[in-house]
Amino acid sequence: MIPWTLLGEAAIPNDGGVLRLTQRGDEFSIHLKGARGELMNSRVRCSERALADLGCAHIKQLENASVLVGGLGMGFTLEAALLATKASTQVTVAELVPDVIEWNKGDLGECAGRPLDNSRTVVYQGDVSALFKRKKQAYHAVLLDVDNGPEGFTHADNDSLYSLGSLRAIRETLYPSGMLAIWSAWNDPKFSAQLKKAGYKVRTQMVRAHKGKGSRHTIYLAAKS
Ligand SMILES: C[S@@+](CC[C@H](N)C(=O)[O-])C[C@H]1O[C@@H](n2cnc3c(N)ncnc32)[C@H](O)[C@@H]1O
C-alpha cells in the first residue's frame, strides 16, 4: 500500500481550521485536519461533474452566458461547466482558501485538465456569498459545492449560505431563467422546502459517485421561475 504524502496545509480564513492536501500515487485528497473528514477525493468525481451538467443543461445553447461555481476544490465542477456551455460563456469560480487555488496551479490541476488555464475561467478568491450581494441578474447558473451538503462543513460560517435570506439573495443574482444547483451527500426534504419558500421551483436528482455505482448523492435543482 502506497503511503499518503502531505503536499500542503492551509488555514481556512476566519479561524475555520486547517485544510490538508495529500497524495498517494495518482490519487489526491483534500480534507479537514483532525476528525472533521474528507472534502474531496480525486477518485470520486462523477457527481461533482453532474452538478455542472444538470445545473447548466438549460444554457447549453446560450451564447454569452455567465456561470458561477463555488468552490474550486479539485476543479471537476469547473471543468464540467466549461464543457457543458458555449465557448462564449464565462465561468467564474469562487474559492475561499487561497492555497486551494495555488494547489490547482500545480500537479493537482492535472486531475481536471487544468481548468484554471482556460481563458473563459475567472477566479474570485474569497467567500462566494460576497458575490451574492454585488449585482442583480448576474448569472444564468450558480453551482454550489462548498460543503458536503446544505450546512456548514468546510466552515461553520457557511451555515448562513443556506438560510432563507441567502437563498433569496442568490435568486436575485440569477437571470429570470436562471438555475441554482447545490451538491449534497444527502437528500433533505426540509432543504427543498426552504428553497421553495425562497421562491424557487425545486426538484432533486440522485447521482452516483462513480459511473453508475458508489454512494448516492443529491443535486438540488432550484429554478428561479
Ligand atoms: C467539496 S470541495 C469542491 C469540490 C468541487 N466541486 C470539485 O469539483 O472538485 C469544496 C471547496 O469549496 C471551498 N469553499 C468552502 N467554503 C467556501 C465559501 N464560502 N466560498 C468559496 N469557496 C468555499 C473549499 O475550500 C473547497 O475548495
The ligand as a Gaussian input file, in Angstrom:
#p B3LYP/6-31G(d) Opt

LIG

0 1
 C      -16.117000      19.890000      -1.823000
 S      -14.911000      20.993000      -2.421000
 C      -15.477000      21.374000      -4.035000
 C      -15.293000      20.254000      -4.979000
 C      -15.500000      20.686000      -6.420000
 N      -16.913000      20.655000      -6.761000
 C      -14.713000      19.839000      -7.377000
 O      -15.243000      19.533000      -8.446000
 O      -13.574000      19.477000      -7.070000
 C      -15.355000      22.486000      -1.569000
 C      -14.482000      23.679000      -1.938000
 O      -15.187000      24.865000      -1.565000
 C      -14.304000      25.765000      -0.906000
 N      -15.151000      26.639000      -0.055000
 C      -15.695000      26.338000       1.152000
 N      -16.458000      27.340000       1.585000
 C      -16.417000      28.312000       0.633000
 C      -17.014000      29.592000       0.506000
 N      -17.821000      30.069000       1.451000
 N      -16.747000      30.316000      -0.602000
 C      -15.931000      29.826000      -1.585000
 N      -15.328000      28.612000      -1.507000
 C      -15.570000      27.861000      -0.418000
 C      -13.355000      24.830000      -0.164000
 O      -12.169000      25.480000       0.204000
 C      -13.155000      23.725000      -1.193000
 O      -12.118000      24.026000      -2.082000

